[in-house]
Amino acid sequence: GVNFHLRHKWTGWNADQSLKFETPAGQKTVRADAVVLALGGGSWARLGSSGEWVHWLNQAGVKVETLKPSNCGFDVAWSPHFREKFDGQPLKSVVLSFESFHQQGEFIVTKNGVQGSLVYAASALMRDALETKNKAVMLLDMAPDRAREWLVAQLSKPRGSRSMASHLEKTVGLKGVKVGLLHEFMPKEDFANAEKLADFIKQMPIPLTATRPLDEAISSAGGVTFEALDENLMLRNLPGIFCAGEMLDWEAPTGGYLLTACFASGRAAGAGVMQ
């Protein structure tokens, strides 16, 4: 009982509230008793989520919060050497801390900065800090299963003729990109100090400079405010027009949470139409 009309691009309303579409056969007008808008957020425009609908709803007097990246990566001002050597390298078994967020997991170093599941989980807090304070520094515990005291004791052992990289691997099992981060952000003279070395291993500060662009984000925050909707997800300004999914002003962790909430809001909007 469902008809799909493919290659129809919505371009707003006519004066009589009918819908305008661009189609392969030219301009088309559609009148309906009820309309559910499920147009997605603003990320991944090439797959259809372009956020172009914001313009049409703003024109109709609907309050829409600016679309922002969510579950997104961040830029870091890596040195050319670090960028070239570690682009694409995973950082595994680390704890990321930022304000109230503390979680163990993994993420990936990119040529531009950082991305991956652990970064996405903290992205809303870090994005908002960059927006309000123009500053965000995430802290990494690169040896979450080791106490600081143990690290100090191990790192205090004589290095002998071993290189610092070899000493770090042999004493505390640190190697690869984790050692690269020490060289990237730790003063060179502090490598000889076991206490300071342990401090950086347990709390590596990584300053973020910006969120990655919205079009790269997994999802988007912002959208149609809940004040603009009634309890049936119908627009108060536009009776008979309902909204669902990621175009609403909410955000959720990536994965099943995001999908389930989109489906649930679609069901709620559908029930609103029937009511």
C-alpha angles and dihedrals in degrees: 000000000000124000119202117207105196127201092023112139116198112227102177137271135316119229090268091055094253114140123254121215135183108220136171086259093052134258115354132189123208127192117196138173089225136009128197114201110205099163103146129230129287104276127102096020091182089066093050104270095114100142090228089135090073090077094054094047092046089052089053091054097254115147110239123179114223113271112247133180116271128183085019142148127246138224120245123186096236119182113252090249094052093044093051096044102042107029106135095014117137122230104213132191097011131139115229116205127188123157105307093352120100119160139148121227141094142279140173133256111227131188088257100040136284136334139160142090099307093048091046090053091059096034099104093056094044093045092051092048091052089049097048103030101022086230137087128166118183118204123219127201100204094185104040094162094054128075118232090241091056091050091051092050093049095044091049091066113109112274095204113181094335120118117246090251091053091045092052093049095045097045105035105007095246117148146139119017093002090060087043089058091052090055090044098055109014122087109251093234092057093066089081091056112081092196094054092042090054090048092055092046090053096039111024108177114217113185114213118211103189145341116264114256119289091244090063095049121105090228141351137244122214126046137125108002120234088234087066091057134066124224090278092055090252118143109250091213093048114041112209094026115108131185131210143168129017095346087077118091101260138092134207137184113281121263127036093352093062094044095045093050091049091051091045093052089048090054091048092050090048090052088049091054091052091048 
